[in-house]
Amino acid sequence: MNVPNLLTLSRLLAIPVLAALLFGRFAAHDQLAAAVFLVASLTDTLDGTLARRRGQVTELGKFLDPLADKLFILSVLIFLVAQQELPAWVVVVIFGREMLITILRSVSAAQGHVIAATPFGKTKTATQVGAVLLLILARPYPELGLLALIGIGVAVVFTVWSGLDYLYRFRHVFGGAPADAVELLAVDLQRQGLTLAVAESCTGGGLAARLTERPGSSRWFLGGVIAYSNSAKQDLLGVDNRLLERHGAVSAEVAAAMARGVRRRLGSDLSVAITGIAGPDADGSDKPVGLTFVSVASAGESRRSRPRCGCSLTFEQVFDTLPKPSTTPSRSLVKTTLTSTNHHATLTPKHMEGI
């Protein structure tokens, strides 16, 4: 049990504490409830940040985080409904949206499609937290009542809006047009004004070919570098020979250096690098055939900056664009890294099949 997972669990443990405070009748109980709610809500951002920075993303964390988020916010809303501080239909709307998206995610994943979190979804969460906080504070401070009412209205609007956005992204579940990862990636990059470049080794240009199948890709795709040999990695991408000697061409360190190198060489906002052992023979080391490293690099700005947001979405969406080689490695052999000048994490998304 690592620190990020403990922070996630703290939101679940905060639920009975909030119940006692909201239903309590002692001095400053509402103010204490607001403080506990705010601190617990902040752990939703902190746990993910720590997990990525420390490379502590776990299957337990992936399961607990969304569960804790939904139970935490819905429990507090139900407490407020029970005390007639909130109309019940608001909870029905929020709960209905969460249930619908959760079911669609499961069905979509079973079909081999994974849709990343969107800015609408994150804004929805922020507005819900803000609205609930205002509702709690309006109890001891009635002058905040109008502001709390407006906050609830905004939260409901973003809840419905984000739900409709997800329904569009999940339209393939209903038999509509399939969710094409390149299309989603293109829309996301163009909306944020970001560009992408790729550096490939084991895929030999397959990733670039996949990204440029659709017309208009020149608006966001700058180009790619196929650096198959170690000398090409050094000459074209600036990979330090010491990294190659110490870690080997198929390593997280070299993948990260390739991503930084192609981003620097082509001047893109984001870059993706891929290196692996395609087989049929290994590279002479103890590394297994099929071991693959993928790295996504951004400009290293603040984690709240726009490039970081774009990098996050690209990181989630770009994997479905990666071509499958003749040798399909086990999921456990696929390693991915998200890098910037001040951020490094090791992740293994469940949806990644063989690259």
SVG drawing of the C-alpha trace seen along z (x, -y; Angstrom):
<svg xmlns="http://www.w3.org/2000/svg" viewBox="-36 -37 65 53">
<polyline fill="none" stroke="black" stroke-width="0.4" points="0.0,0.0 1.8,-3.1 1.1,-6.8 -1.1,-7.6 -3.4,-4.6 -3.6,-5.7 -4.6,-9.2 -7.3,-7.6 -8.5,-5.5 -8.7,-8.7 -11.6,-9.9 -13.5,-6.8 -12.6,-7.2 -13.8,-10.8 -17.4,-9.7 -18.4,-8.7 -16.5,-11.7 -18.6,-14.0 -21.8,-12.2 -21.1,-12.8 -20.2,-16.5 -23.2,-17.2 -25.7,-15.5 -24.1,-16.8 -25.4,-19.6 -22.4,-21.2 -20.5,-24.5 -18.8,-25.0 -19.8,-21.5 -20.6,-22.8 -17.3,-24.7 -15.5,-21.6 -17.4,-19.6 -16.5,-22.1 -12.8,-21.9 -12.8,-18.0 -14.7,-18.0 -12.2,-20.4 -9.1,-18.6 -10.5,-15.2 -11.4,-16.6 -7.8,-17.9 -6.5,-14.3 -8.2,-13.5 -5.6,-15.5 -2.7,-14.8 -2.9,-11.0 -2.7,-10.8 0.1,-13.4 2.2,-11.5 1.5,-8.1 2.7,-9.4 5.8,-11.3 6.9,-8.3 6.0,-5.6 3.6,-4.1 0.6,-3.6 -0.9,-0.3 -3.9,1.8 -5.4,1.2 -5.0,-2.5 -6.7,-2.4 -9.7,-0.5 -9.9,-2.6 -9.5,-6.1 -12.7,-6.3 -14.6,-4.3 -13.6,-6.7 -14.4,-9.7 -18.0,-8.6 -18.7,-7.3 -17.3,-10.4 -19.2,-13.0 -22.5,-11.0 -22.4,-10.3 -22.1,-13.9 -24.9,-14.9 -27.2,-12.2 -26.4,-13.6 -27.5,-17.0 -30.7,-15.7 -31.6,-13.9 -31.4,-17.3 -33.4,-19.0 -30.5,-21.2 -30.6,-19.9 -33.3,-18.6 -33.2,-14.9 -33.3,-15.2 -29.8,-16.7 -28.4,-13.5 -30.4,-11.5 -28.9,-13.4 -25.3,-13.1 -25.7,-9.4 -27.4,-8.6 -24.6,-10.2 -21.9,-8.3 -23.6,-5.0 -24.2,-5.4 -20.5,-6.4 -19.2,-3.6 -21.3,-1.0 -20.3,-2.5 -16.6,-2.4 -16.9,1.3 -18.7,2.2 -16.3,0.1 -13.2,1.6 -14.6,5.1 -14.8,4.0 -11.1,2.9 -11.7,-0.9 -10.5,-3.1 -11.6,-6.8 -9.4,-9.1 -10.8,-11.5 -11.8,-14.8 -11.5,-18.4 -15.3,-18.4 -15.1,-15.5 -12.5,-17.3 -14.5,-20.5 -17.6,-18.6 -15.8,-17.3 -14.5,-20.7 -17.9,-22.3 -19.5,-19.6 -16.9,-20.0 -17.4,-23.8 -21.1,-23.5 -21.1,-21.0 -18.6,-23.2 -20.9,-26.2 -23.9,-24.2 -22.2,-23.2 -21.0,-26.7 -24.4,-28.2 -25.8,-26.4 -23.9,-28.6 -23.7,-31.5 -27.1,-32.0 -25.8,-34.9 -24.1,-32.2 -27.4,-30.6 -27.8,-32.3 -24.2,-31.5 -24.7,-27.9 -27.8,-27.7 -25.9,-29.1 -23.1,-26.6 -25.5,-23.7 -26.9,-24.9 -23.4,-25.2 -22.5,-21.7 -25.7,-20.2 -25.0,-21.9 -21.4,-20.5 -22.5,-17.1 -25.0,-16.8 -22.6,-18.4 -19.8,-16.1 -22.2,-13.2 -23.2,-14.1 -19.6,-14.5 -18.8,-11.0 -21.9,-9.6 -20.5,-11.0 -17.1,-9.5 -18.8,-6.1 -21.1,-6.2 -19.5,-3.0 -21.1,-1.2 -24.5,-1.9 -23.5,-0.7 -22.5,-4.2 -19.3,-5.2 -16.3,-3.5 -14.2,-5.6 -11.0,-6.1 -8.1,-6.9 -6.3,-9.0 -9.5,-11.0 -9.8,-11.7 -6.1,-12.5 -6.4,-14.9 -9.4,-16.7 -7.7,-17.1 -4.5,-18.4 -6.2,-20.8 -8.5,-22.1 -5.5,-22.9 -3.2,-24.1 -0.6,-21.4 1.7,-19.5 3.1,-16.0 6.3,-14.3 7.3,-10.6 10.6,-8.7 10.4,-5.0 12.7,-2.1 11.0,1.3 7.9,0.1 9.9,-1.2 7.6,-4.0 4.4,-2.2 3.2,-4.7 3.8,-7.7 1.9,-5.9 -1.0,-5.2 -1.1,-8.9 -1.1,-10.2 -3.8,-8.0 -6.4,-10.7 -6.4,-13.9 -5.5,-17.0 -2.9,-15.4 -0.3,-18.0 -2.1,-20.5 -0.8,-18.8 1.7,-16.1 5.1,-17.5 7.0,-14.4 8.9,-11.4 12.4,-9.9 13.1,-6.2 16.1,-5.5 16.6,-1.8 20.3,-1.5 22.1,-2.9 24.1,-5.2 20.9,-6.7 19.6,-7.2 22.8,-9.1 23.1,-11.1 19.4,-11.9 18.0,-12.1 21.0,-13.0 20.7,-9.9 23.8,-9.8 26.0,-6.8 26.4,-6.3 22.7,-5.6 22.8,-3.1 25.8,-1.3 24.4,-1.4 20.7,-0.6 20.6,0.7 18.6,-0.5 15.4,1.1 15.0,-0.7 12.9,-3.4 15.9,-5.8 16.6,-5.5 12.9,-5.8 12.7,-9.0 15.8,-10.4 14.4,-9.6 11.1,-11.4 13.0,-14.5 15.3,-14.3 12.6,-14.2 10.6,-16.9 13.7,-19.1 14.7,-18.3 11.3,-18.9 10.1,-21.6 6.8,-19.9 4.8,-20.5 4.5,-16.8 6.4,-13.7 6.1,-10.0 9.0,-7.5 8.9,-3.7 11.7,-1.2 11.4,2.6 12.6,6.1 10.3,7.2 11.9,10.7 12.0,13.4 15.4,13.3 16.3,11.3 19.1,8.7 21.7,10.8 20.7,9.6 18.3,11.1 15.5,8.9 12.6,10.9 11.3,10.7 8.3,8.3 9.6,6.0 8.6,2.5 9.1,-1.0 6.9,-3.9 7.7,-7.5 5.6,-10.6 7.4,-14.0 6.1,-17.5 7.7,-20.9 8.1,-20.4 5.8,-23.3 3.6,-23.4 1.5,-20.3 -1.5,-22.5 -0.4,-24.1 -2.1,-23.4 0.7,-21.3 0.5,-19.0 -3.2,-18.6 -2.6,-17.8 0.2,-15.4 -2.1,-13.5 -4.8,-13.1 -2.3,-12.2 -0.7,-9.6 -4.0,-7.9 -5.2,-8.0 -2.1,-7.4 -1.6,-3.8 -4.5,-2.5 -2.7,-4.0 0.4,-1.9 0.6,0.9 0.8,4.5 3.9,6.4 3.9,10.0 5.1,11.0 2.5,9.8 4.2,9.4 2.4,9.9 0.9,6.9 3.3,7.3 6.2,6.7 5.0,3.3 6.5,0.4 5.5,-3.2 6.9,-6.4 5.6,-9.9 8.4,-12.4 9.1,-16.1 12.0,-18.1 10.6,-17.8 8.4,-14.8 8.9,-11.1 6.5,-8.2 6.2,-4.6 2.7,-3.4 1.3,-0.2 -2.3,-0.9 -4.4,2.2 -5.8,1.5 -2.4,1.7 -2.2,4.8 1.0,5.8 2.8,2.8"/>
</svg>
